[in-house]
Amino acid sequence: MDRFKRFFSDVSVRCAAFLMAYYMTNSVFQSFMSLYYTDIGLNNTQIGTINALVAVVSVPAMVLWGHAGDKAKVRNRLLAFMCVCAGALMLMVRISNAFVSVLSVVCAFSAFYTSIQPMGDSVVLTALDRENRPFGPVRMAGGLSFAVVAALFGYVQQALGSVSSVYTVAGMCLVIALSALYMPSVTGEKTRRGKSMMFGLFKNRALLILFCLMVPLQLTYGYFYAFFSPLLRDDLGGGQYVGWAYFLSATSEVPFLLCSDRLFKKYGAGRLMCVSALFMTARWLIVAVTDSPVVAMLSQLLHAMGFIVITVTVSKYVQATVPPDRKAGGQLLISVFGFGVARAIGYFGGGVLSDLTSRQDVFYGCAALCFLCLMIFAPYYFRRPPLNGEPSQPAIAPKAGDAHE
């Protein structure tokens, strides 16, 4: 009995439970909601508009939650409140299938939901840092949960219809809320001026350069998550492969997650993200060229050095280099740019271009953008010491011009 008690009270287990609940939910929302939009009669431009406005709405919402998280007495309680509100709003999507109605409700939902992941990361990373625990294996629990649900939920949706996505996301938001309260409590940090200084991070030149690489890469993921599922099901005739494609992409993250802490310290965020740009170029090019649903599905193995590299390395860099009173705001700032700004462009622009050309043609543009990023940023980062946030680096955001050269 004591052994079980010690296991379930372990900080890594408690943080892993939260990440598992979140990524199970996100597996359904991110992978299958676009099929629900398609089945209720929305076109590519309308789907792109919904996702773009979700990203736009998330920007001021993330700023708000970033300030609140930095000053919250207990961040976990604020996080649970956000989850409950998101779940209730998701149920309201079923009120009407009209475009304006769906758009309004999903935007309201996103004002709470899109900040759950960065706020949760700030709690998880802080709790793990206090016990000197690695982040990679804990994050892996979330990735594997995403993979399993992606593989299985495809069958659920085929049996019950795409509306099952709505009810599953709503119910799982309540599970995330409970898991947030199960995590070790993390308090907010009052700033020296009595308010959050999230945008003071703009003085960190090295962080801004890293964001300049992150944004265009995330832009291509915005298009991918909105339109890959309809492309695979409707254009390539591979509806049975949708869930398995996301299963392969999620499980492919495991090797990196097992080695992420060591790779981050050795090579740094910038260098690892340049490798990510190379893998993403190949991945989008394969999807653009192939007419085989099996090949499109198997191309998702290249996800191994894609999204997970971007999210983990940038999050770890912020956690390692910004002061305590800016950590929650710093994690949310990543999402403001990586999800809000980048995804809004990818969602809306990709939707319009898909209606003008085809879904596959837009992936050529995604491949070209990733290759351009590689050409621009690889010479910059590989000529410099790793941007790795080790203890020898400054513990606070450097002044303008003090970047790691």
N, C-alpha and C positions, 0 to 999 in steps of 0.2 A: 504493500500500500504506500509506504514511504517512497518507494522507487517511482511509482506512478505520480505521486504528488510532486516529487522533485522534477520529473520530466515535464509535466504540464505547467510548472511554475518557472521553467527555464526561459530566459529572456529571448533566446533564439527561436524557441518553439512558439512563444506567444507572438513574436513579430511575424513568423512564418504563417501563422494562422490568419493574420490580417491580410498578408499579401496573397495567400491562397484564395480567400474570400473575394478580394478585389479583382484578381485576375480571372477567376471563374466568371464573375459578372461581366467583366470587360470582354471576355472571349465571346459571349453571346451578343453584347451590344455592338462591339466593333466588327465582328465577323458576319452577323446575320441580320442586323437591323436594315441594311441596305436592301436586302431581299424583301423585307416587309414593305418598305417604301415602294419597291417595284411592283409588288403584288396588289397594292391598293391603287395602282394606276399612275404613279408619278413618273415623269420622264427624267432623263439624265440631268438636264439643267435644273429642274426642281429639286432633285436629290442633292445635286452639288450646292444649290442655294441653301438648303436646310443645313447641310454640314458646314458650309462656310459661315453662316450666321451663328451656328453653334460655337464655332471657333471665335468669332468676333465678340459674342456675348461673354465668352469665357474670359476675355482679357480684363475688363473692369471687375468681373467677379473674382478673378484670381488676385487682383490688386487688393480688393476688399478683404478676402479671406487671408491674404498674406499679412495685412496689417493686424487683423483679428488674431491670427495664429501667433504672431510675434508678441502680442500682449495678453493672450489668454492665460487664465490661471491654470487650466489644465487643457492642453491641446486635444487630448483624446475625447473629451466631452463635446468640444466644438466639432470635431471630426464626425462623431456619432450623429449629432444634430444634422449636419450636412447630408449624411447618408439617408436618414429617415425622410427628409424633405425631398430628396431626389427620388426615392422609391414611390412616394405619394404622387409626385408629378408625372412619373412614367405611366402610371395607371390612367391618367387623364388623356393620354394619346389616343385611347380607344373611343373618346367622345365623338369624334368625327373623322372621316377620311379626307375631308377637304384639305387642300394644300395649305391654306392660310391657318387653319386650325392646328394641323400637325406641326407646322413651322413654329407657331406661337408656343405650343406646349413643350416641344423638344428644346426650344431655346431657354424656356424657364427651367426645365430639367437640367440643362447644361450649366446653368448658373451655379448649381450645387455640385453636380456630378464631376465636372472636369477638374475641380480643385481637390477632389478626394485623393487622387494619386500623389500629387506633390505634397499635400499636407500630411498624408500618411507616410511618405518617404522621410519627411522631416522628423516625425516621431520615431520611425524605425531606426534611422541612422543615428539619432541622438541616443536612443536606448541601447543600441549595439555598441556605440562608442564608449558609453559609460562602463561597459563590461569588457571592453577590448575584444569584441566578437567580430568576425568577418561578415561582410554584407553579401558576398556572392552566393554562398550556399543557401542563405535565407531567401534571397531573390529567386533562386532556382526553384524553390518550392512554389512560388507564384507562377513561374513559367511553365512548370510541369502541369500545374492545375489548369492553366490556360489551354495547354495542349490536349489534355484528356477531355475537357469539356467541348473543345472545338471538334474533336473527332466524334464524340457521342451525340452532341446536340444536332448535328446534321440529320441524324436519323429521327430525332425527336421532332424536328421541324418538318421533315417529310411526312411524318405520321399525323401531326397535329396542326400543321400549317404554320406560316410565318408569324401569325399572331402570337404564338407561344413565346416568341422572343420578348415581347412586351411584358408579359406576365412574369417571365423568368427574371428579367432584369429588375423589375419592381420588387419581387420577393427577395432576391439576392442582396439588394441594397440594405435590407433589414439585417441580413447576416453580416454584412460589412460593419454595420453600426455596432452590433454585439462584439465583433472581433476587435473593433477599435477600443472598446471599453476593457477588453481582456488584455490588451497590451500594457506594458509598464507605463505608468503615468509620466507624462513629460509636460513640464510647465513652460509657458512663454517667457521671454526675456524682455524686461523693460529696457528701452534704449536710453542712452545718456540724455537725450532731449525729451524723453517721455513719449516718444512716438516711433513707429516703425520707420526704418530708413532703407526700405527695399531698393528704391531707385538710386540710393547712394552707391550701389554696386556698379553703376555706370562709370564710376571713376576708375574701375579696374580695367585697364586697357587690355590685358591678357584675356580677361573673361569676355570682353566685347568681341575680340578677334575670334575666339572660340565659338561665340554665338553666330558670327558671320558665316562660319562653316556649318554650324548646326542647322540654321534656318532653311537653306535651300535643300539640304538632305531631307529634312522633315517635310518640306513642301511635297516632295515626291511620295512620301508615305501618306500624306493626306489624300492624294489621288488614289493610291493603291487601296487603302482601307475603304474608300467609298465605292470603288468601281471594279475591284478584282473579282469579288463574289458574283456580281451580275455577268461579268465577262466570262468567267469560267462556266457558270450555269447556262446562260442564254446564248452567248456567242460561240463558245467552244463545245457546248453540249455535254458538259461534265458536272452536272448538278450533284452527282453522287460523290464527287471528289472535293467539294467545297470544304467540308469539315476536315478531311484528311490533309488538305493543303495547309490549313492553319495548324493542324497537329504537327506536321513536319516542320513548319517554321518555328513553332514554339519549342519542340524538343531539340532542334538544332542549336538552341541557345545554351544548352547545358554545358558543353566544353568551355565556352567562354566564361560562364558564370562560376565554374569551379576554379578557374584561374584568374578571374577578373582583378582581385586585389593585387596579386603578384604582377600581372601585366600592367596594371595602372601605375604601379610604383616604378616599374622598369622602363616602360615606353612612354607613358604620359597620355593624356586625353587627346591632344592634337594629332599625334602620330597614329593612334589607334583609330581615330575617326577618318583619317585619310585612307587607311586600309578598308574601312567600312565603305567609303565612297567607291573604291574599286569593286568590291563585291556587289554593291548596289547597281553599278553600271552594268555588270554582267547579268544580274537578275532581271532588271527591267528590259534589257535587250532581248533576252530569251522569251519573255512573255510577249513582247511586241512581234517577234518573228514567227513563233510557233502557231500551228493550227491544231496541235494535239493537246487535249485536256490533261493527258498523263504527263507530258513534258512540262506544261504550265504548273501542274501540281508539284512535280519533282524540283522545279526551279526554286521552290520555296526553301529548299535546304540551304541556299545561299543567304538566307536570313541569319545564319549562324554568326555572321560578322556585320550585321546591319543595324536594325533598330536597337537591339540590346546594347550594342557597343556605345551608341550615341547616348542613350538614356543613363546607363550606369556610369560612364566616365564623366559626363558633365555633372551629374548629381554628386559624385564623389569629389570632383574638383571644388564645387561650391561648398560642400560640407567641410572640406579640409582647409579652405582658405578664407572663408568669410567669418566675421565675429559672431558670437552666440546670439546677439540680439537681431541678427539678420538672417539666420539660417532658414527659418520657415519662409520668409520673404524671398530668400535666394532660390529655394526650390520652386516656389511658385513663379518666380521670374523666368525660370527655364521653361515652364509650361506656357507662360505668356507669349514667349517668342517661338518656342518649338511647337506648341499646339495652336495657340491663338493666332499669331501672325502668319506662320508658315502654312498651317493647315487650312486657314481661310482662303489663301491664294490657291492652294492645291485643290481644294474641294470645288470652289466656284469656277475657277479657270478650267479645271479638268472637266467639269460637267459641261460647260459651254463648248469646249473643244471636242468633247466626245460626240455631241450632237452635230457638230459641223463636219467632223471626220469620222472616226470610229474609236471605240475604247482602246483597241490595240495600238492605233497610231499614236495616241497620247503617250504611251509607254516609251516610244522612241525619244520623245522630248524629255521624259524623265531620265532616261539613260544618258542623254547628251548633257543634261544639267549636272548629274553626278560626276561625269567625266570631267566637265569644266571645273568643278570644285577640286577634284584631284589635281588637276594641272596647276591651279592657282595656289592651293594651300600646302601641298606636299613639299615643294621647295622651301617654303617658310618654316614648317615644323621640323623637317628632317635636317635642317642646318643649325638648329638650336637645341639646347638641352631639353630633356623631356619636361612637358608642362604637367607635373605629376602631383603637386600638392603635398610633398613629403614634409615632415616636421621642420626640415632645414629652411623651408620657404616661409615668408612672412605669414603670421597668423591673422592678419587683417588685410582688407582690400588695399592694394597699393595705390598710390596716387597716380594720376595721369602721367604717362611717360615712364613709369617704373615697371614695365612689363618684363617678363623673363626673356632676355635676349640671348 
